[in-house]
């Protein structure tokens, strides 16, 4: 039968003291993925829902201005507070809160949640995602269990919750709330056996980390918001032109973005071997946040600095070409102010003098 929030809180209160000792490989992998995709800026406020003992919240505290952790279990929160105190973290605030009642005030830039949303059925997941979307974060990262294995917690098994949403259900909920999926990472897939008599392998339903970009500007950190808006437009264009798999392989990343008085410039990185696909995708960007734009690719360069100097009018630094030994091989390199761009397989690798032999 479906359990109430209070029953789940009591369950995790009882588990809290030993919870960190029961970490599985899948949990650890999903935790790492969630933290990596969150990637907050130094002035961001992060909200971690279902924070538990603070695994995600405390890991992000060094990267963000402030981290707010919310959970229904006071026992889990007590463990998180103790760990935060032991680490001397003063920018973490922990308290009671739920997906549909997060109990937060002020602007939120990034929302994370790991191994928590699966406790909700599909309808409640949609309500929770709508609530999170109303906070207007620039990014949402979800690491979630999407299959269930029978075992010691069989009394808490409920097929409406623990045979839960596929990635598609979550994608639909996020897109209906006005967001776009930028990445889905499958952590593991294995058979799911319930307390029923059957045991089957569900198709493609492992934990996933999902990162989503912003919808609208709140006037906070506007320059960074505009860069993320342009990044979102680039991702959309690449997905529409190349398809999901090829756009992921091309991995177009906006490294810098400036815009004002109707004109702007940007540096976009593509993976080696995908330059032509990148140029085609950029040519398909016709709007940023519904504002029409026309994009002209000025040129392609092996390094960011060389591209800025050649195509964006950046001041040139004193540079010199030289032969160096890198990774046990002699090759050509361009050095600038102690930094070295080493030629490898027709491209460049950034290095410092200490990397050279």
ZAKOL-444468 format. One record per residue (C-alpha): residue in three letters; x, y, z. Coordinates in steps of 0.5 Angstrom, whole numbers, padded with zeros to 4 digits, always signed. Layout:
N
AlaXYZ...
This chain:
357
Unk+0000+0000+0000Unk+0002+0007-0001Unk+0005+0010+0005Unk+0004+0017+0008Unk+0010+0023+0008Unk+0010+0022+0016Unk+0011+0014+0015Unk+0017+0015+0010Unk+0020+0020+0015Unk+0019+0015+0021Unk+0022+0010+0016Unk+0028+0015+0015Unk+0029+0017+0022Unk+0030+0010+0024Unk+0035+0009+0018Unk+0039+0016+0019Unk+0045+0014+0024Unk+0047+0008+0019Unk+0044+0011+0012Unk+0051+0013+0010Unk+0054+0006+0011Unk+0049+0002+0006Unk+0051+0006+0000Unk+0051+0002-0006Unk+0055+0002-0013Unk+0049+0005-0016Unk+0048+0010-0011Unk+0055+0013-0011Unk+0055+0013-0019Unk+0048+0017-0019Unk+0051+0022-0013Unk+0057+0023-0017Unk+0053+0025-0024Unk+0048+0029-0020Unk+0054+0033-0017Unk+0057+0034-0023Unk+0051+0036-0027Unk+0049+0041-0022Unk+0056+0045-0023Unk+0053+0052-0020Unk+0057+0058-0021Unk+0060+0062-0015Unk+0054+0066-0013Unk+0049+0061-0014Unk+0044+0059-0009Unk+0042+0051-0009Unk+0036+0048-0007Unk+0037+0040-0005Unk+0031+0037-0005Unk+0030+0030-0001Unk+0037+0032+0002Unk+0038+0026+0007Unk+0044+0026+0010Unk+0047+0032+0006Unk+0051+0028+0001Unk+0049+0033-0005Unk+0048+0039-0001Unk+0055+0039+0003Unk+0059+0037-0004Unk+0056+0043-0007Unk+0057+0048-0001Unk+0064+0050-0003Unk+0062+0051-0010Unk+0056+0056-0009Unk+0054+0062-0005Unk+0049+0058-0001Unk+0046+0051-0001Unk+0039+0050+0002Unk+0037+0043+0004Unk+0030+0040+0005Unk+0028+0033+0007Unk+0022+0030+0011Unk+0026+0026+0016Unk+0029+0030+0022Unk+0034+0024+0023Unk+0037+0025+0016Unk+0037+0033+0017Unk+0041+0032+0024Unk+0046+0027+0021Unk+0047+0033+0015Unk+0047+0038+0020Unk+0053+0034+0024Unk+0057+0033+0018Unk+0056+0040+0016Unk+0059+0043+0023Unk+0064+0038+0023Unk+0067+0041+0016Unk+0066+0048+0018Unk+0061+0050+0013Unk+0057+0056+0014Unk+0053+0057+0008Unk+0049+0051+0008Unk+0042+0051+0011Unk+0038+0045+0013Unk+0031+0044+0015Unk+0024+0041+0013Unk+0021+0041+0006Unk+0018+0037+0001Unk+0018+0037-0006Unk+0011+0040-0007Unk+0012+0045-0001Unk+0020+0046-0001Unk+0019+0052+0004Unk+0024+0056+0001Unk+0024+0064+0000Unk+0028+0068-0005Unk+0032+0066-0011Unk+0034+0059-0013Unk+0039+0058-0018Unk+0040+0051-0019Unk+0035+0045-0016Unk+0038+0038-0015Unk+0035+0032-0012Unk+0038+0025-0012Unk+0035+0018-0010Unk+0028+0022-0007Unk+0023+0023-0013Unk+0022+0016-0014Unk+0018+0016-0007Unk+0012+0020-0011Unk+0007+0017-0016Unk+0007+0020-0023Unk+0002+0025-0022Unk+0005+0027-0015Unk+0012+0027-0019Unk+0009+0032-0024Unk+0006+0036-0019Unk+0013+0037-0016Unk+0016+0039-0022Unk+0011+0044-0023Unk+0013+0047-0016Unk+0020+0047-0017Unk+0019+0050-0024Unk+0015+0056-0021Unk+0022+0057-0017Unk+0025+0059-0024Unk+0032+0056-0023Unk+0037+0056-0028Unk+0038+0049-0028Unk+0035+0042-0025Unk+0039+0036-0024Unk+0035+0030-0022Unk+0038+0023-0020Unk+0033+0018-0019Unk+0032+0011-0018Unk+0027+0008-0023Unk+0027+0001-0022Unk+0026-0003-0015Unk+0029-0009-0013Unk+0025-0013-0007Unk+0029-0014-0001Unk+0028-0012+0007Unk+0024-0006+0005Unk+0018-0010+0002Unk+0013-0007+0007Unk+0014+0000+0004Unk+0014-0003-0004Unk+0008+0000-0008Unk+0008-0001-0015Unk+0005+0006-0016Unk+0011+0009-0013Unk+0017+0003-0014Unk+0015+0001-0021Unk+0016+0008-0022Unk+0017+0013-0028Unk+0021+0012-0034Unk+0026+0017-0037Unk+0020+0019-0042Unk+0015+0020-0036Unk+0020+0025-0033Unk+0022+0028-0039Unk+0014+0030-0041Unk+0013+0033-0034Unk+0019+0037-0035Unk+0018+0040-0042Unk+0011+0041-0040Unk+0013+0045-0035Unk+0017+0049-0040Unk+0024+0046-0039Unk+0028+0043-0044Unk+0032+0036-0043Unk+0040+0038-0044Unk+0043+0031-0042Unk+0040+0024-0039Unk+0046+0020-0036Unk+0044+0012-0035Unk+0048+0010-0029Unk+0046+0002-0029Unk+0041-0003-0032Unk+0039-0009-0028Unk+0033-0014-0027Unk+0028-0011-0022Unk+0024-0016-0018Unk+0018-0014-0014Unk+0015-0018-0008Unk+0010-0021-0014Unk+0012-0027-0017Unk+0015-0025-0023Unk+0022-0022-0024Unk+0023-0018-0031Unk+0028-0014-0034Unk+0025-0007-0035Unk+0027-0003-0041Unk+0032+0002-0040Unk+0029+0005-0033Unk+0036+0006-0029Unk+0037+0012-0025Unk+0039+0018-0029Unk+0042+0025-0028Unk+0038+0031-0032Unk+0040+0038-0033Unk+0036+0043-0035Unk+0037+0050-0037Unk+0033+0057-0036Unk+0027+0059-0038Unk+0027+0067-0037Unk+0031+0072-0034Unk+0030+0074-0027Unk+0035+0080-0027Unk+0040+0076-0023Unk+0047+0075-0026Unk+0044+0077-0032Unk+0050+0076-0036Unk+0051+0069-0034Unk+0043+0068-0036Unk+0044+0071-0043Unk+0050+0066-0044Unk+0046+0060-0041Unk+0040+0062-0046Unk+0044+0062-0052Unk+0047+0055-0050Unk+0040+0053-0050Unk+0039+0055-0057Unk+0045+0052-0059Unk+0043+0045-0056Unk+0036+0046-0059Unk+0039+0047-0066Unk+0044+0042-0065Unk+0038+0037-0063Unk+0034+0039-0068Unk+0039+0038-0074Unk+0043+0033-0072Unk+0039+0028-0067Unk+0040+0027-0060Unk+0046+0022-0061Unk+0050+0026-0066Unk+0049+0033-0062Unk+0051+0029-0056Unk+0057+0027-0059Unk+0058+0034-0062Unk+0058+0037-0055Unk+0057+0044-0057Unk+0059+0048-0051Unk+0058+0056-0050Unk+0065+0058-0047Unk+0064+0066-0047Unk+0058+0070-0050Unk+0057+0078-0050Unk+0051+0081-0053Unk+0049+0089-0053Unk+0046+0094-0057Unk+0044+0089-0062Unk+0051+0086-0063Unk+0055+0080-0060Unk+0060+0075-0060Unk+0061+0068-0057Unk+0066+0062-0057Unk+0063+0055-0058Unk+0067+0049-0057Unk+0066+0043-0061Unk+0069+0036-0060Unk+0074+0034-0065Unk+0071+0032-0072Unk+0065+0035-0071Unk+0067+0042-0074Unk+0062+0042-0080Unk+0056+0039-0076Unk+0058+0045-0071Unk+0058+0050-0076Unk+0051+0048-0079Unk+0048+0047-0072Unk+0050+0055-0071Unk+0047+0057-0077Unk+0040+0054-0075Unk+0040+0058-0069Unk+0035+0064-0071Unk+0033+0066-0064Unk+0035+0067-0057Unk+0030+0067-0052Unk+0025+0069-0057Unk+0029+0075-0060Unk+0031+0074-0067Unk+0038+0073-0069Unk+0043+0072-0075Unk+0049+0068-0073Unk+0055+0068-0078Unk+0061+0064-0076Unk+0067+0068-0077Unk+0072+0062-0077Unk+0075+0056-0073Unk+0081+0055-0069Unk+0085+0050-0065Unk+0085+0054-0059Unk+0080+0059-0055Unk+0086+0064-0055Unk+0088+0064-0062Unk+0080+0064-0064Unk+0079+0070-0060Unk+0086+0074-0063Unk+0084+0072-0070Unk+0077+0073-0070Unk+0074+0077-0064Unk+0080+0082-0064Unk+0083+0080-0057Unk+0090+0083-0056Unk+0095+0079-0058Unk+0100+0076-0053Unk+0107+0075-0054Unk+0108+0068-0057Unk+0113+0063-0060Unk+0113+0057-0063Unk+0118+0051-0061Unk+0119+0044-0061Unk+0118+0040-0054Unk+0117+0033-0051Unk+0110+0032-0049Unk+0108+0025-0047Unk+0115+0022-0049Unk+0114+0025-0056Unk+0117+0031-0059Unk+0112+0035-0062Unk+0111+0043-0064Unk+0108+0048-0059Unk+0106+0055-0058Unk+0108+0058-0052Unk+0104+0064-0049Unk+0106+0067-0042Unk+0108+0060-0039Unk+0102+0057-0042Unk+0103+0052-0048Unk+0099+0049-0053Unk+0102+0043-0056Unk+0100+0040-0062Unk+0097+0033-0062Unk+0094+0029-0067Unk+0093+0035-0071Unk+0090+0039-0066Unk+0092+0042-0059Unk+0093+0040-0052Unk+0093+0046-0047Unk+0099+0045-0042Unk+0104+0048-0038Unk+0112+0048-0037Unk+0111+0043-0032Unk+0108+0038-0036Unk+0114+0038-0041Unk+0120+0034-0041
